[in-house]
Amino acid sequence: MDKLRNKRRYINLTAWISLSYVLTVATLILSLTQTAICSEKRVELILDASGSMVGTLSNGERKIDAAKKAVEMLVQDITPETILAFRAYGHQSHRDKKDCRDTELLVNFAPVSENRNQVIAKAKALKAQGYTPITYVLGLAAKDFTVKEDEEHIIVLVSDGKETCEGDPCATAMALFESGISKLIIHTVGFGVDAATRSQLECIARVSGGRYFPAESTSELVDALGTAVEVVAVPKTETETVIVRKKKKEPGFLKIVSPDMMGHDVIDAATGKKVASVSRITSGSRVKLKEGIYNVTVGAGLWKSIEVKAGETTVISPGRLTVDPAGTMGMKIHDSETGKEHGSVSNTKNNIALMPGLYDVIFYGGATWSVEVKEGENSLLQPGVVKIVNVRGGSFDIRNSEGQKVGYLSRILSYMPLPPGDYTIEIDGEEHSFSLKEAETKTFRLE
């Protein structure tokens, strides 16, 4: 009798386990099916075609040409069913127009199998020439998506430079993500970027639930784009959101390494209001701030998208540029991409604090020497010098190898710094050719 009862119990237990297994598998299948349904996503690829994209990579290839190849390889390799749109910025207006609305949705959303050739053709036709209006572009791109509860909206932003127009792209990305209107996630790709650009792109990705990908070559860009298109972002849980909100009550800190004697204003990116200042003389190098996104003035420039977290210290390190000799007439420092003046140097003050980036040093006579200023480093330029002695009167024109006048010498202006290169100077109607090396002095004596 006991054996019979035990046998019945065994059968019932076995049946229960089998039923539980079936239900578990069914639940798992249903869950995966629902996840698959809910994971439908649309991807908008945004490509930088601003003026800085004419710059070259370490192998000598232009960035814009490498980016075009990467886009072509991407659309040929990704899943044909991927719903993709293609937008670009900086391609319609030359930088002289300072066009902060230069962007266009070139190809609308469709499966890659249907719009692949169109994307390739539009990418090949791009001309890199304009500004970098990232804030404006992100706002428009968010509106390109239709609002559907069962869709994940992904932006993949490729840029080799930082924001050159009004607004803060990281603050905008945070506002878009927190609004939750379109389930928008932003991945960013930094293509051969400086420190300030990298931190801005990292900030955009971080606050929007996305990821940042660095790329220094065509192959790395292809890999970064392929991963960004396929990766599934994990949204913040309700608990994490509550924790983040509680932490916002705690202050954070911003530290500026070797602040300039002229000082740096700290501006709240959300309100545009100055909230602090940092100076080597008055306030030291660190200030207490509430959690948020900030902009910091560096000379005439504005270092944007600096994220300060509660209980943490964010550190930025402006670079410096020293020109020796800078000449009595001085030189102007311009942003290489926008042409905006960031300050000047002369023999009186021959160094200047700058954000990391590419700059053009404009000499008094119009000659230009391009230089990269790196985070926390002092970039030293040592121009050559051309001199003339025993001058009684008149002036003597100096021209570069292309025949353009780049300066002159006279009894009053007896010497002039110039970038290394080949030049001619006209003395008493006769042209004299000479080459000038860095830190070299070339002297002409009149009889």
MOQUIPE-V455331 format. One record per run of one state. SS is the DSSP state (a for helix, b for strand, c for the rest). FROM is the first residue (numbers start at 1). TO is the last residue. If there is no record, write none. Layout:
SS,FROM,TO
SS,FROM,TO
This chain:
c,1,1
a,2,38
c,39,40
b,41,48
c,49,49
b,50,50
a,51,54
c,55,55
b,56,56
c,57,61
b,62,62
a,63,77
c,78,82
b,83,89
c,90,94
a,95,97
c,98,102
b,103,111
a,112,124
c,125,129
b,130,130
c,131,133
a,134,144
c,145,151
b,152,159
c,160,168
a,169,179
c,180,183
b,184,191
c,192,194
a,195,207
c,208,211
b,212,215
c,216,217
a,218,230
c,231,237
a,238,247
c,248,250
b,251,256
c,257,263
b,264,268
c,269,273
b,274,279
c,280,283
b,284,284
c,285,285
b,286,290
c,291,291
b,292,298
c,299,300
b,301,308
c,309,312
b,313,316
c,317,318
b,319,323
c,324,330
b,331,335
c,336,340
b,341,345
c,346,350
b,351,354
c,355,356
b,357,362
c,363,367
b,368,373
c,374,377
b,378,381
c,382,383
b,384,389
c,390,394
b,395,400
c,401,404
b,405,410
c,411,414
b,415,418
c,419,420
b,421,427
c,428,429
b,430,436
c,437,440
b,441,445
c,446,447
